[in-house]
Amino acid sequence: MFKSGRFVADHLEDPAPDQVQPNGVDLTLDAVFEQTSPGRIGTDGKTVGDRAPVDDANGVYHLDPGGYIVRYADRIVIP
């Protein structure tokens, strides 16, 4: 089922008007992290591996090939 950008925006806390598009919402970036140690999921629970923030130069990130974790600046409220 397709939902409009306005529907999605209603589940964000105070999106800027220019974030709302006809087919969705443009999320804003807060931070980028590189995984420095592995996590683990076992029968006794989970462990999140260590992460290090990736530095940006004037708001621009240079990312080498690999996996990264992003943290959005927008808070999403899932009903």
C-alpha positions as CSV (number, residue, x, y, z in Angstrom):
1,M,0.0,0.0,0.0
2,F,1.3,3.4,-1.0
3,K,1.3,6.3,1.5
4,S,1.9,9.9,0.6
5,G,4.8,12.1,1.8
6,R,2.3,14.0,4.0
7,F,1.3,10.8,5.7
8,V,4.9,9.9,6.5
9,A,5.6,13.5,7.6
10,D,2.8,13.2,10.2
11,H,5.0,10.5,11.9
12,L,8.1,12.8,12.2
13,E,8.6,15.5,14.9
14,D,8.5,18.9,13.2
15,P,9.8,18.2,9.6
16,A,10.8,21.2,7.6
17,P,8.4,22.0,4.8
18,D,11.1,21.3,2.1
19,Q,11.6,17.7,3.5
20,V,8.1,16.6,2.5
21,Q,7.9,15.3,-1.0
22,P,4.9,13.8,-2.9
23,N,6.2,10.2,-2.5
24,G,8.0,10.4,0.9
25,V,10.1,12.5,3.2
26,D,13.8,13.5,2.9
27,L,15.4,12.6,6.2
28,T,18.3,14.7,7.5
29,L,21.7,13.2,8.6
30,D,22.9,13.7,12.2
31,A,26.1,11.5,12.2
32,V,27.9,8.7,10.5
33,F,29.7,5.9,12.4
34,E,32.2,3.2,11.5
35,Q,31.9,-0.2,13.2
36,T,35.2,-0.8,15.0
37,S,34.3,-4.1,16.7
38,P,31.7,-6.8,15.8
39,G,28.4,-7.2,17.6
40,R,26.9,-10.5,18.6
41,I,23.5,-12.0,18.8
42,G,23.3,-15.2,20.9
43,T,20.7,-17.1,22.9
44,D,21.6,-15.0,25.9
45,G,20.9,-11.7,24.2
46,K,22.8,-9.3,22.0
47,T,25.9,-7.1,22.2
48,V,26.3,-4.0,20.0
49,G,29.9,-3.6,18.8
50,D,31.9,-0.4,19.3
51,R,31.5,2.4,16.9
52,A,33.6,5.4,16.1
53,P,32.2,8.7,14.6
54,V,33.4,9.5,11.1
55,D,34.7,13.1,10.8
56,D,33.2,15.4,8.2
57,A,34.9,18.2,6.5
58,N,32.5,21.1,6.4
59,G,29.5,18.8,6.3
60,V,30.9,16.5,3.6
61,Y,31.8,12.9,4.4
62,H,34.5,11.0,2.5
63,L,33.6,7.3,2.9
64,D,35.9,4.5,1.8
65,P,34.1,1.4,0.5
66,G,32.5,-0.6,3.4
67,G,29.6,-0.5,5.8
68,Y,28.6,2.4,7.9
69,I,25.9,3.2,10.5
70,V,24.0,6.4,10.1
71,R,22.0,8.3,12.7
72,Y,19.2,10.4,11.4
73,A,18.6,13.9,12.9
74,D,14.8,13.3,12.5
75,R,12.9,11.5,15.2
76,I,10.5,9.0,13.6
77,V,7.4,8.0,15.6
78,I,6.0,4.6,14.5
79,P,2.4,4.1,15.5
